[in-house]
Amino acid sequence: MEPEYVDTPMTDVVTQPAKRRKKKSFVWEYFTIENVGEGVRRACCKQCKQSFAYITGSKVVGTSHLKRHVAKGGCEDLSTLESDTHHKPMASLIYVNTRFLSFSPYFNSPIGFKPNPTPLLQETVLDHACRLHLGSVIGFSSVFRRLQLSRSFCLPHMETPPMESNALVSIEMEPEYFDTPMNDVDTQPTKRRKKKSIVWEYFTIETVGAGVRRACCKQCKQSFAYSTGSKVAGTSHLKRHIGKGGCAVVLRNREQHDPLTPKTGPISHTPKRRYKSPTVSYSVFDPDMCRQEMARMIILHDYPLHMVEHTGFMAFVHNLQPSFNMVNFNTVQGDCVATYLREKQAVHKLIEGMPGRVCLTLDLWNSHHTTGYVFVTGQFIDSDWKIHKKLLNVVMEPYPESDSAFSHAVSACLSDWNLEGKVFSLTINQPISEIGLNSLRGLLSEKNPNILNGQFLLTNCFARSLSGIAQEALKAVQETVKKVRDCVKYVKTSEPVEEKFLALKQQLQVLSAKTLLLDDQTQWNTTYEMLLAASELKEVFSCLDTIDTDYSGGPSVEEWKLVENFCTYLKLLFNTASLLTSSVVPTANTFFHEAWKLQLELTRASTSEDHEISTLTKPMLESFDNYWKNSCLILAIAVVMDPRFKMKLVDFSFTKIYGDEAATYIKIVDEGVHELFLEYVALPLPLTPAFVEQVNGVTGDQKQEDGSGNLTNGLGLTDFDVYIMESTSQQSKSELDQYLEESLLPRIHEFDVMGWWKLNKVKYPTLSKMAHDILTIPVSTVSPRSVFDMGMNEMDRCRSSLRPETVEALFCAKDWLQFEPIESMNFLVKMEFPI
């Protein structure tokens, strides 16, 4: 640990004062200097009175051997003194934390230090009930790195065992010392001490005369005084040259390569000393960047904005970085809105570049204020045929039950994003009156709002429909479900009983790998998983009363059979809903396979000779029929746009479902596809290559020589090509008919339907535009984490107390920051059709 020099600027060695420098090393608290002869001085330990070499003439031995004497137990009297005070050995702390002491703000002196930030972090977690894994959260870790002055303090993780009284003791921060023991001046090597200051990475020493050396900057080649004879100028002025923007070359390189360094202004908190380390790099504290990361943390993890005014959090941040001016509620609210506006520019640019139209979903949230919030999400395809799903607006509706609530939210979205005339479909998560439907139809981009019987306005969310069916089915068997839940609760809430249960399972050799779990009654998938696991372990429950007299007995044999049948049909709903929980966006053709198989299975079960099964599935079929009748046409047209199935799968599935009446429904789909195709034929086609050349100007191909060597104008041939196309188009088949008559593609796994249309858009210019929009239609309005919810989403009290603009900024920014552009999902379509 090299002592710090006086900060007096030194442009030349002649300007230095003649007085002796002040000794700042901590070892002089334990040593005194004694003159033992002319030009010879020795350091004497205050405790054990042992003497060590210090100065002989102009040669200074240094303090490394003195530090070892204090820190490594060389002084027995000092060790005895420390053990008597019942404290952790001071010298050990000094030695371990020597490197940290050189720039840490937590230490007043090498002996007494302030508490490290770890207890304050624990206090913050306890005071405000923060999550235990806060230290592992990405946003919080990013803010922590911005706040800390150095890399010496490590943020604790939940898996890390608790440290001793001082968390810094176990961190490897030991400075580099000379390995040569120094008890006398005669044993010292004559070689020069190793230079460890940070400045020597930027400077070289040049000899300019007898006993005169100067430090030359490697970047700008500027020269500074270093030593004249035995007088050393030090390195403070060299540090200022590098750290405070004196060197233009270093400053320019830092701005280009170091994102943590401020673009303007001098750099503060430059360390006086740094030891070389291959893995630890020094970063400059940037308060503006820290505020951005704090806003990002709050947005990503739904932290309350008022957390910045919590006492524990403020104390933690202050001890972590005292120079950071803590922000208040209004400031962090403005930072969050600024983050939203910055991200909105990128999303706006993406929407402006989309070649097709956008499909919107409307999801209504309730709040304890009786106001509603309509979440408007847009789904579209970019020019590279990649699907994007973005939350566009969160509109507060004072009267969510009114007929104009949804139309007002859509109008606000269209105005905000300039989407007038670009909306292809609307999907709503709840029933709506006829007046509300008519107001929404006027916002669609189709010239004929009644095309396909108005089914571009989907009033049934697929996820909500499945949850509604599951909820009705659970009500029908709620007494049996309650008995099973009580049995599972009895086992899971007592550790001795659970041990008996597992021992009995092993004794009965039950092969089930399921684990018993209590269900969350707001998520129907957890109830299904609980029933499924319990039904596989029914033998263990039936025998449990033989080893546990307190167990009152579970469901009867008939009730266990009902649970098994119930799980069989609930599994159909579970597998279908699980497709909606993926983070990637499935195309609309995927859900036709799931919907028609579900419709077929429920139809067969409702007509079963088993009265119990038919009674159980009839209500489920009635609920799903409502969704199937309103959405089957759109889903069928979407699967026609899949070159692996086209109309063949529609013919096959409808024959299975409707029997002799299948021809009528197949005809409706065929007419709907052709009707929609004619709407796209009326739209302008993209420019052909010949017309593109005409627009771009005359090219080398426009002027050609005929057989006589004369130049002919290529424009005449272009007109001729147009004439040929118009004259033959009436006799040739349409793109749609050609597409339907071609053979089906092999049903390979990982088939990218969007990629296929991208490759064939030149062959089918009109039909590809139609597929572009049809395959993008979303069937669900809820987020993946809310697919299994049995109730409507509700805005929490913290968010609903904010201004509507702030609520929109927080939710939209979280959606944009959390998800990258989403690629279309390549589903594995199982062709295991029921026979």
C-alpha angles and dihedrals in degrees: 000000000000114000116248119252129225112276094230106135111246120198091162134014093237091069094061119112118248097226119108118267119252113255110235103170114117092230091078088071085069101034139056127201119238128189108229099170146342106318092349122112129171134197115238122200111236092215108041097017090229113157127225134184116263115154134011112177108309094340115102114199095201132222105275094102089047091053091051090051091055101035104039100049097263090135108067093187091056092049091051091050092052094048090051092057091055092230131125108276106277094208091054090053090048093051096046095045099039093111092046092049093062093074110002116121091206096075124075092184139348091268107038119043136173120249113280120245096259096084089047090053089051090048090052092051092049097043097051103026093242117176116278091231092056091119091058096048111111097225095047092047090052092052090047093054090050092052101047119092095212141011093249097096113071121205108239120239127212092248094054113099116237116273128226125270093298115042091196095064095078094050114102103239100134112149122230114261132184111267093214111098113232117203097138136024093238092065095054119112117243095223118109119262117263111261111233103169117121092236094071089071086067103032139058126200117238126188110227100171147343105323092344120116129173133196114237122200111236092214108041097017091229114156127225134183116265113159140354114187108313094341115099118199094206129221105273094101090047091053090051090052092055102031103041101047099266092130109065094196095054091045092051093049092048092053091052100045109023113067091186094061117092114248094225138027131037122305114252132202095035106175119243091218139017131180118215117260127169095216107032119076128184117240128191119240111246114190094193092054089046091056091050091051091047091053090047091051092052092048097047098047102033094242115169115259089229091067089090088066095048111117096227094049092047091051092048093051092045093053091044094051116003093185093061112102103222114233125229131224096275093048096050090045089056091047091053092050090048090053089051093051091048093052092043091064091060093048091047091053090050093052093048089057097051111116098206138036133291130244117214132206124199120208118182120210125193128217137196088250089066088242121123134223120210113207109207113198125185126209120191144143125246127219090275092056094250118144118236126191116192133172101233106178144002106204121191112223116195091199107034093172093061123106093241098051096096096038090052091052092049092048091051090051094049091050094046096050101029093243099143108145093009102090112111102176142001125212120193129192099217141032117280134194123259090251090055091048093053092051090051095047089061089062095059119103095232116107088217107050091189095059111133088010090295093295093143082082102071111196095182124073110211094219093048091048093052091046090050092052092048091048092052091048092050090052090055092058099028095127093055091044090053092054091051091047091052091051092051091046091052091055100040098046095057121057095201091051091048090052090052090048093053092046090051090048090055092046092052089045094231106179098204115127093196120121121218113244132173113241131238104232092211091060113059094197090066090053090051092051091048092051092045093052092045093050091054089051096044092117090059092049091049092056098037093095089064092068099026116050092188092063107100097201132265135240121326125252092264091050092051088052090052090052091052093050091045092052090050093062096033087058089065090058092043095052092048094047091048089069088066094055095070119110090228123075118250119214119245095251090068095069097055089071092052096041098051093046090050090049091050096048094048091047092053093045093050090057094045120132088230102094093203093055094044091049090050097047103039094078089046091052093048091053094047092046088066092057094041095053093050098043110024094092094056092044091048093050088049092055090048086062088061107093090209093064114011111161093335095080090047090054092048098045097043090050089055094047104037103025111192092007093057094100091064093054093042089054090052090055093046093050091046092054092050093044091053091045091056089054089057093045088062090057119089114264124228115270115273118232091259092055091044089058090049092052094045093051139256114331133187091266094057094072115055135166120242124214092279092054094253122134117247125196113249091212091075091056089050091055088049090053090052090050092051091050093050095046095049098039092077093056098039125077122261123257090254094054092046090050094049094047095052117095121266121263118245113271097246125170120255093026112173106211092184091052090052093054090046090057093045100043091106092053092045106027095162099035092049090058089052092049088045091065102030096054091050096060108120117222096195132055100193131084119256093257092056099049094105097041114127094202140043120279116259129206112238121241094250095056096038090056091062128086114276090243091055092048090052091048093051097048097040094045091050091053093049096044096044102051130050121210105301122230121215114269118248101214123196102236110211111213095198096131119188111250 
